Amino acid sequence: MTHHAQSRIGKWKLAVAAVATLWGPTAQAHHSFGKFDMARLVTVQGTVREWTWANPHTWLIVVVRRANGTTEQWSLVGSSPNMMSRWGWNAADIKPGDKLTIDIHPGRDGQTIGAMQTIFLANGKVLADPAGSTGQALAGGPSRLPTKPQGQPYK
Amino acid sequence: MIELTRSTGRTVAIRTVSGSLCSFAALMLVPQAAQAQDAAVPRTAEQQAATWQEIARQPDFWQGTWQSISPIADDFSKTPDYTPAALEYIKRYKPAEDSPFTNCKPLGMPFVQNIGGMPMKFFQSPGMIAVYIESSGMTRFIHTDGRKHSEQPNPSYLGESIGHWEGDTLVVDTTGLAADTIFQMGTLPASQLRDGDHSPLASVIFGKHGPNLRLVERLRLIDFNTLELQLTIYDDTIFKQPYSPVPRRFLRGIEQRNEPQEWACTDNRDYFDEATGKLEINVKDKAQGR
């Protein structure tokens, strides 16, 4: 086994551990996940229509152009600004008109809603939503950020 | 209890007599109580300096902030000794697709202290400890001036709290909690949870607490960075014996990101639909008001 392959397996194990930690019994959250399919991760690309930095949750409304030329409006919920700012987010990171790539947990019932997981900004900055993290992770900040989208592309 | 005693003229009379006796007893106790309060509420610079020296000898709950590192739901795995009414309620209980922040209402004690990611900050001055709880943007006031509870505290989300030190442990006694505080009375067994429900609140049995709910918290430092909270819940409408969930732990945060922030709940789009009994999200219109 090459050193490269070993390190890939190491990364994969880490990723599994991270997911297990994220959704283990010690996870923290203050909004319901009932509306979202937390087992599915989808990558949407869209243009920001509205970005609301407010408690109890941030909201990101994006317009997504589909492969068939039609457009959809997706409403994405995030954690509280308090938690997100401790994970490196700033209200000024996102503005209407910005083009974003976002990993989301989509709505269960086919509605164009989702829970944000990771946002990839055009300038290369990556922002992880702290929802569902353990108390220690919330206190300490994100341990590992993905460098590229992990979800199934939404076309 | 008060309703019962008011039901007949005779009991009212007995109550009046015993009330007078109580007042008399209270008069006798006044000098002692006033003394206890005087010691904790300095009225001169010398007394104040002495009080601050006393405060300096207490365990340091004050530096930095504390945030819960235990799961948001309290651990009721040691089954409480429930009343028949509570058992009946639990038998019919269906896990709620609920959000504690629906309608931006404050959570109330004790659940308000359970949320990780948003810390609590302790402050102290002679006669009072204050705790800012970021997750609701509210501050608890714990009176340490030797007072007794009010006879009829007005209902509030954080209650009326009175504290004293027992060695290195801060003991806080809280009554006067509003009827609509978010209240956890137990934990559902895993077998009753829906598959794929990732919500850490899914296992919580939420319910209404009784009017005489009383909380006793025992807080102490386990080590420099860890604060332990042992809660005991007194509510004879739910528990035959006072119940203590597994102690909750808080991590001290001294970095800039751990500093307290403001919390103003202004943009709530989650709402509870009475018609379906489900949590809904209003994503079409502007946010729900407070």
Chai-1 contact restraints between the chains, C-beta under 6 A:
chainA,res_idxA,chainB,res_idxB,connection_type,confidence,min_distance_angstrom,max_distance_angstrom,comment,restraint_id
A,W23,B,H198,contact,1.0,0.0,6.0,A-B,restraint_1
A,T26,B,P71,contact,1.0,0.0,6.0,A-B,restraint_2
A,A27,B,P200,contact,1.0,0.0,6.0,A-B,restraint_3
A,Q28,B,I72,contact,1.0,0.0,6.0,A-B,restraint_4
A,Q28,B,G116,contact,1.0,0.0,6.0,A-B,restraint_5
A,Q28,B,G117,contact,1.0,0.0,6.0,A-B,restraint_6
A,A29,B,P200,contact,1.0,0.0,6.0,A-B,restraint_7
A,H30,B,P100,contact,1.0,0.0,6.0,A-B,restraint_8
A,H30,B,F101,contact,1.0,0.0,6.0,A-B,restraint_9
A,H30,B,I115,contact,1.0,0.0,6.0,A-B,restraint_10
A,H31,B,S99,contact,1.0,0.0,6.0,A-B,restraint_11
A,S32,B,E97,contact,1.0,0.0,6.0,A-B,restraint_12
A,S32,B,S99,contact,1.0,0.0,6.0,A-B,restraint_13
A,S32,B,S199,contact,1.0,0.0,6.0,A-B,restraint_14
A,S32,B,L279,contact,1.0,0.0,6.0,A-B,restraint_15
A,F33,B,H198,contact,1.0,0.0,6.0,A-B,restraint_16
A,F33,B,S199,contact,1.0,0.0,6.0,A-B,restraint_17
A,G34,B,E97,contact,1.0,0.0,6.0,A-B,restraint_18
A,M38,B,H198,contact,1.0,0.0,6.0,A-B,restraint_19
A,A39,B,G196,contact,1.0,0.0,6.0,A-B,restraint_20
A,T52,B,D267,contact,1.0,0.0,6.0,A-B,restraint_21
A,A54,B,T266,contact,1.0,0.0,6.0,A-B,restraint_22
A,A54,B,D267,contact,1.0,0.0,6.0,A-B,restraint_23
A,N55,B,W263,contact,1.0,0.0,6.0,A-B,restraint_24
A,N55,B,C265,contact,1.0,0.0,6.0,A-B,restraint_25
A,P56,B,F101,contact,1.0,0.0,6.0,A-B,restraint_26
A,P56,B,C265,contact,1.0,0.0,6.0,A-B,restraint_27
A,S75,B,V283,contact,1.0,0.0,6.0,A-B,restraint_28
A,N82,B,M118,contact,1.0,0.0,6.0,A-B,restraint_29
A,N82,B,Q261,contact,1.0,0.0,6.0,A-B,restraint_30
A,M83,B,G117,contact,1.0,0.0,6.0,A-B,restraint_31
A,R86,B,R257,contact,1.0,0.0,6.0,A-B,restraint_32
A,I113,B,V283,contact,1.0,0.0,6.0,A-B,restraint_33
A,G135,B,S68,contact,1.0,0.0,6.0,A-B,restraint_34
A,G135,B,I69,contact,1.0,0.0,6.0,A-B,restraint_35
A,G135,B,G116,contact,1.0,0.0,6.0,A-B,restraint_36
A,Q136,B,I69,contact,1.0,0.0,6.0,A-B,restraint_37
A,L138,B,G116,contact,1.0,0.0,6.0,A-B,restraint_38
A,L138,B,G117,contact,1.0,0.0,6.0,A-B,restraint_39
A,A139,B,Q67,contact,1.0,0.0,6.0,A-B,restraint_40
A,A139,B,L251,contact,1.0,0.0,6.0,A-B,restraint_41
A,A139,B,G253,contact,1.0,0.0,6.0,A-B,restraint_42
